[in-house]
Amino acid sequence: MDRELEAFIPSFPAPDLTDPVAARAGLAKLSAAAPAPDTTGLVVEDRAVGGVPVRVYRPVDARGAVVWLHGGGFVMGDLDTEHPWAVRIARGAGVVVVSVGYRRAPEHRFPAALDDAYAAFVWTAEHAAELGVDPARIAVGGHAAGAGLAAAVALRARDEGGPSIRFQLLSQPELDDRLETWSARNFTDTPFMTRPKLVASWGHYLGSTPGSPYAAPARAEDLSGLPPAHVATAEFDPLRDEGIAYALRLLQAGVPVELHQWAGTFHGSQAVLSADVSQRQIGELTGVLRRALAD
């Protein structure tokens, strides 16, 4: 474990999704305790896209946009808890960020979150001129469950002939409900994310519905024709191996991929902003997005 991160482990919420309401409250409390991010140079606006709440962050001279999907195991998180990350992405990458407040499980099971994410993506593509960006420079991305949703949006856009996606940014993605990888089977007591938490997450999201590629993109048999991707994984994270496996399968399908496995990190540890490794992670995520949407 990275020494700078290890000291902060007790400050992370317990890895428990048994009670979704309590889990949401805990994450909201933790987020509210953090200093408010500096939004200087950004125009921030709340919108509604066909009933889906989104928050748009517009930096000066942005040419591209990313549809950003928060993490939280399909259960936690919202526009407010994701606000600091959306600001960092918009400022660091110099792109318009469309942060999506998708419906959460278990009140709204699959495919509600994906339908909301896809609607926000289509809206962004159709309103590119209004947002001041090139419709050919739109990416999808997210953390954890949000990264899984971003991968599912890319699959759906390919299959349905939807708008073009320039890039997919998948940070510690939650992709596979089967939980059969080595890390998913063995990391039962890692910080913030454990196998039991993942079991609860997929249970809330799917209910009695069988897993499918749009719910769990690792189940997709054909990954060809998808957008170029950047996949980031954390060493001590049960999600680690499914992210690595998905990146390799993308490569084998002819999709350009950058894969970075961050040694010494755990799921969500980039929230420890004082750690050098976290600053490098954030700098890389924003940097690859900036380059992907540039000329």
C-alpha positions as CSV (number, residue, x, y, z in Angstrom):
1,M,0.0,0.0,0.0
2,D,1.2,3.5,-0.8
3,R,2.3,5.0,2.5
4,E,0.6,8.4,1.9
5,L,-2.7,6.6,1.2
6,E,-2.5,4.1,4.1
7,A,-2.9,6.8,6.8
8,F,-6.3,7.8,5.3
9,I,-7.9,4.4,5.2
10,P,-9.9,4.9,8.4
11,S,-11.5,8.1,7.0
12,F,-13.2,6.2,4.1
13,P,-16.8,4.9,4.7
14,A,-17.2,1.3,5.5
15,P,-17.6,-0.9,2.4
16,D,-21.2,-1.7,3.0
17,L,-24.2,-1.3,0.6
18,T,-26.7,-3.3,2.7
19,D,-28.7,-0.2,3.4
20,P,-28.6,2.0,0.3
21,V,-30.2,5.0,2.1
22,A,-27.5,5.0,4.8
23,A,-24.7,4.4,2.3
24,R,-25.9,7.5,0.3
25,A,-26.0,9.6,3.4
26,G,-22.5,8.6,4.4
27,L,-21.1,9.4,1.0
28,A,-23.0,12.8,0.9
29,K,-21.6,13.7,4.4
30,L,-18.1,12.8,3.4
31,S,-18.4,14.9,0.2
32,A,-19.9,17.9,2.0
33,A,-17.0,18.0,4.4
34,A,-14.5,18.5,1.6
35,P,-13.6,22.1,0.7
36,A,-15.6,23.5,-2.2
37,P,-13.8,23.4,-5.5
38,D,-12.7,26.5,-7.3
39,T,-15.0,27.1,-10.3
40,T,-13.2,30.2,-11.5
41,G,-13.3,30.2,-15.3
42,L,-16.2,27.8,-15.5
43,V,-19.8,28.4,-16.3
44,V,-21.8,25.8,-14.3
45,E,-25.5,25.2,-15.2
46,D,-28.1,22.7,-14.1
47,R,-30.2,21.3,-16.9
48,A,-32.9,18.6,-17.4
49,V,-32.5,16.3,-20.3
50,G,-35.8,14.5,-20.9
51,G,-36.3,14.3,-17.1
52,V,-32.7,13.4,-16.4
53,P,-30.8,16.0,-14.3
54,V,-27.4,17.0,-15.7
55,R,-24.9,19.6,-14.6
56,V,-22.9,21.2,-17.4
57,Y,-19.4,22.7,-16.7
58,R,-18.2,24.9,-19.5
59,P,-14.6,26.2,-19.5
60,V,-13.5,28.9,-21.9
61,D,-12.5,27.8,-25.4
62,A,-13.4,24.1,-24.9
63,R,-13.7,22.2,-28.2
64,G,-14.7,18.8,-26.8
65,A,-17.1,17.4,-24.3
66,V,-17.3,14.4,-22.0
67,V,-20.5,12.8,-20.7
68,W,-19.4,12.0,-17.1
69,L,-21.0,9.3,-15.0
70,H,-20.4,9.2,-11.2
71,G,-19.5,6.1,-9.3
72,G,-21.2,4.6,-6.3
73,G,-22.0,1.0,-7.1
74,F,-25.2,2.0,-9.0
75,V,-26.6,2.9,-5.6
76,M,-24.8,6.0,-4.3
77,G,-23.7,9.3,-5.6
78,D,-25.3,12.3,-7.4
79,L,-24.5,15.6,-9.1
80,D,-23.5,17.1,-5.8
81,T,-21.1,14.4,-4.6
82,E,-19.6,14.3,-8.1
83,H,-19.2,18.1,-8.3
84,P,-15.6,18.3,-7.2
85,W,-14.5,15.7,-9.7
86,A,-16.5,17.3,-12.5
87,V,-14.8,20.6,-11.8
88,R,-11.3,19.0,-11.8
89,I,-12.0,17.3,-15.1
90,A,-13.4,20.4,-16.8
91,R,-10.5,22.6,-15.6
92,G,-7.7,20.0,-16.0
93,A,-8.8,18.7,-19.4
94,G,-10.3,22.0,-20.7
95,V,-13.4,20.2,-21.9
96,V,-17.1,20.6,-21.3
97,V,-18.3,18.2,-18.7
98,V,-21.9,16.9,-18.8
99,S,-22.3,15.3,-15.4
100,V,-25.3,13.0,-15.3
101,G,-27.6,12.4,-12.3
102,Y,-28.8,9.0,-13.5
103,R,-31.5,7.0,-11.5
104,R,-30.0,4.8,-8.9
105,A,-30.7,1.2,-7.7
106,P,-32.5,-0.5,-6.0
107,E,-35.4,1.9,-6.5
108,H,-34.6,2.0,-10.2
109,R,-32.9,-1.2,-11.5
110,F,-31.2,-1.8,-14.8
111,P,-31.7,-0.5,-17.4
112,A,-32.8,2.8,-15.8
113,A,-29.3,4.1,-15.2
114,L,-28.1,3.2,-18.7
115,D,-31.2,4.7,-20.3
116,D,-30.5,8.0,-18.5
117,A,-26.8,7.9,-19.4
118,Y,-27.5,7.2,-23.0
119,A,-30.2,9.9,-23.2
120,A,-27.6,12.4,-21.8
121,F,-25.1,11.3,-24.3
122,V,-27.4,11.7,-27.3
123,W,-28.5,15.1,-26.0
124,T,-24.9,16.2,-25.7
125,A,-24.2,15.1,-29.3
126,E,-27.4,16.8,-30.6
127,H,-26.6,20.1,-28.7
128,A,-22.9,20.2,-29.4
129,A,-23.3,23.6,-31.2
130,E,-25.2,25.0,-28.2
131,L,-22.4,23.8,-25.9
132,G,-19.8,25.3,-28.1
133,V,-18.1,22.0,-29.0
134,D,-17.4,19.9,-32.1
135,P,-19.8,17.0,-32.3
136,A,-16.9,14.8,-33.4
137,R,-15.1,15.5,-30.1
138,I,-17.4,13.8,-27.6
139,A,-16.2,11.3,-25.1
140,V,-17.9,9.2,-22.4
141,G,-16.3,8.4,-19.0
142,G,-16.7,7.8,-15.4
143,H,-15.5,6.1,-12.2
144,A,-16.3,2.6,-11.0
145,A,-20.0,1.9,-11.7
146,G,-20.0,5.1,-13.8
147,A,-17.2,3.7,-15.9
148,G,-19.2,0.6,-16.4
149,L,-22.1,2.7,-17.6
150,A,-19.8,4.6,-19.9
151,A,-18.6,1.3,-21.5
152,A,-22.3,0.3,-21.9
153,V,-23.1,3.6,-23.6
154,A,-20.3,2.9,-26.1
155,L,-21.6,-0.6,-26.8
156,R,-25.2,0.7,-27.2
157,A,-24.1,3.6,-29.5
158,R,-22.2,1.1,-31.7
159,D,-25.0,-1.4,-31.8
160,E,-27.8,1.2,-32.4
161,G,-25.9,3.4,-34.8
162,G,-25.9,6.3,-32.4
163,P,-23.8,9.4,-32.4
164,S,-20.0,9.0,-32.7
165,I,-18.0,8.6,-29.6
166,R,-14.4,9.9,-29.8
167,F,-13.0,8.3,-26.6
168,Q,-14.0,6.3,-23.5
169,L,-12.3,7.0,-20.2
170,L,-12.8,4.1,-17.8
171,S,-11.5,4.7,-14.3
172,Q,-11.6,1.6,-12.0
173,P,-14.5,0.3,-14.0
174,E,-17.2,-2.0,-12.7
175,L,-17.9,-4.3,-15.6
176,D,-18.7,-7.9,-14.6
177,D,-21.5,-9.2,-12.4
178,R,-20.0,-12.7,-12.4
179,L,-17.2,-11.7,-10.0
180,E,-15.0,-14.6,-11.2
181,T,-11.7,-12.9,-11.6
182,W,-8.8,-13.5,-9.1
183,S,-9.1,-10.0,-7.6
184,A,-12.9,-10.3,-7.2
185,R,-12.6,-13.7,-5.4
186,N,-9.7,-12.7,-3.2
187,F,-10.0,-9.1,-2.2
188,T,-12.6,-9.5,0.5
189,D,-11.2,-7.0,3.0
190,T,-9.7,-4.2,0.9
191,P,-10.4,-0.5,1.7
192,F,-13.7,1.0,0.5
193,M,-14.4,-1.8,-2.0
194,T,-14.8,-5.5,-1.2
195,R,-16.3,-8.6,-2.7
196,P,-19.4,-8.4,-0.4
197,K,-19.9,-4.8,-1.5
198,L,-19.8,-5.8,-5.1
199,V,-22.2,-8.6,-4.6
200,A,-24.6,-6.1,-3.0
201,S,-24.1,-3.6,-5.8
202,W,-24.9,-6.0,-8.5
203,G,-27.9,-7.4,-6.5
204,H,-29.3,-3.9,-6.1
205,Y,-28.7,-3.1,-9.8
206,L,-29.9,-6.3,-11.5
207,G,-32.4,-7.7,-9.0
208,S,-33.6,-10.9,-10.6
209,T,-32.7,-9.8,-14.1
210,P,-29.9,-11.9,-15.6
211,G,-26.6,-10.2,-16.5
212,S,-26.3,-9.0,-20.0
213,P,-23.7,-7.0,-22.0
214,Y,-25.5,-3.6,-21.6
215,A,-25.7,-4.2,-17.8
216,A,-22.2,-5.8,-17.5
217,P,-20.1,-4.9,-20.5
218,A,-17.5,-7.7,-19.8
219,R,-20.2,-10.1,-21.0
220,A,-20.1,-8.6,-24.5
221,E,-18.7,-11.1,-26.9
222,D,-17.7,-8.6,-29.6
223,L,-15.8,-5.5,-28.6
224,S,-14.7,-4.5,-32.1
225,G,-15.6,-1.1,-33.5
226,L,-15.7,0.6,-30.1
227,P,-14.0,3.9,-29.4
228,P,-10.4,4.2,-28.2
229,A,-10.1,3.8,-24.5
230,H,-8.0,4.6,-21.4
231,V,-8.5,2.1,-18.6
232,A,-7.1,2.8,-15.1
233,T,-7.1,0.2,-12.3
234,A,-6.1,0.2,-8.7
235,E,-3.9,-2.5,-7.2
236,F,-5.9,-3.4,-4.1
237,D,-9.4,-3.4,-5.7
238,P,-11.6,-6.4,-6.4
239,L,-12.4,-4.6,-9.7
240,R,-8.8,-4.6,-10.8
241,D,-8.7,-7.8,-12.9
242,E,-11.9,-7.2,-14.8
243,G,-10.7,-3.8,-15.9
244,I,-7.4,-5.2,-17.0
245,A,-9.2,-8.1,-18.8
246,Y,-11.5,-5.7,-20.6
247,A,-8.6,-3.5,-21.8
248,L,-6.9,-6.6,-23.2
249,R,-10.0,-7.8,-24.9
250,L,-10.4,-4.3,-26.5
251,L,-6.9,-4.5,-27.7
252,Q,-7.5,-8.0,-29.2
253,A,-10.5,-6.6,-31.0
254,G,-8.4,-3.9,-32.6
255,V,-9.4,-1.0,-30.3
256,P,-6.6,1.4,-29.3
257,V,-6.1,1.3,-25.5
258,E,-4.0,2.8,-22.8
259,L,-4.0,0.7,-19.6
260,H,-2.5,2.0,-16.4
261,Q,-2.4,-0.2,-13.3
262,W,-1.7,2.1,-10.4
263,A,0.6,0.3,-7.8
264,G,-0.1,0.8,-4.1
265,T,-3.6,2.3,-4.6
266,F,-7.0,1.1,-3.6
267,H,-10.5,1.8,-5.0
268,G,-11.3,5.5,-4.8
269,S,-8.0,6.4,-3.2
270,Q,-7.5,9.2,-5.6
271,A,-9.8,11.1,-3.3
272,V,-6.8,11.6,-1.0
273,L,-5.7,14.7,-2.9
274,S,-2.6,15.2,-0.8
275,A,-1.0,12.0,-1.9
276,D,1.5,12.2,-4.8
277,V,0.1,9.2,-6.5
278,S,-3.4,10.7,-6.4
279,Q,-2.1,13.9,-8.1
280,R,-0.4,11.8,-10.7
281,Q,-3.6,9.8,-11.3
282,I,-5.8,13.0,-11.7
283,G,-3.2,14.6,-13.9
284,E,-3.1,11.5,-16.2
285,L,-6.9,11.2,-16.4
286,T,-7.3,14.9,-17.4
287,G,-4.3,14.7,-19.6
288,V,-5.4,11.8,-21.7
289,L,-8.9,13.3,-22.1
290,R,-7.4,16.6,-23.2
291,R,-5.2,14.8,-25.8
292,A,-8.1,12.6,-27.0
293,L,-10.3,15.5,-27.7
294,A,-7.6,17.8,-29.2
295,D,-6.7,18.0,-32.9
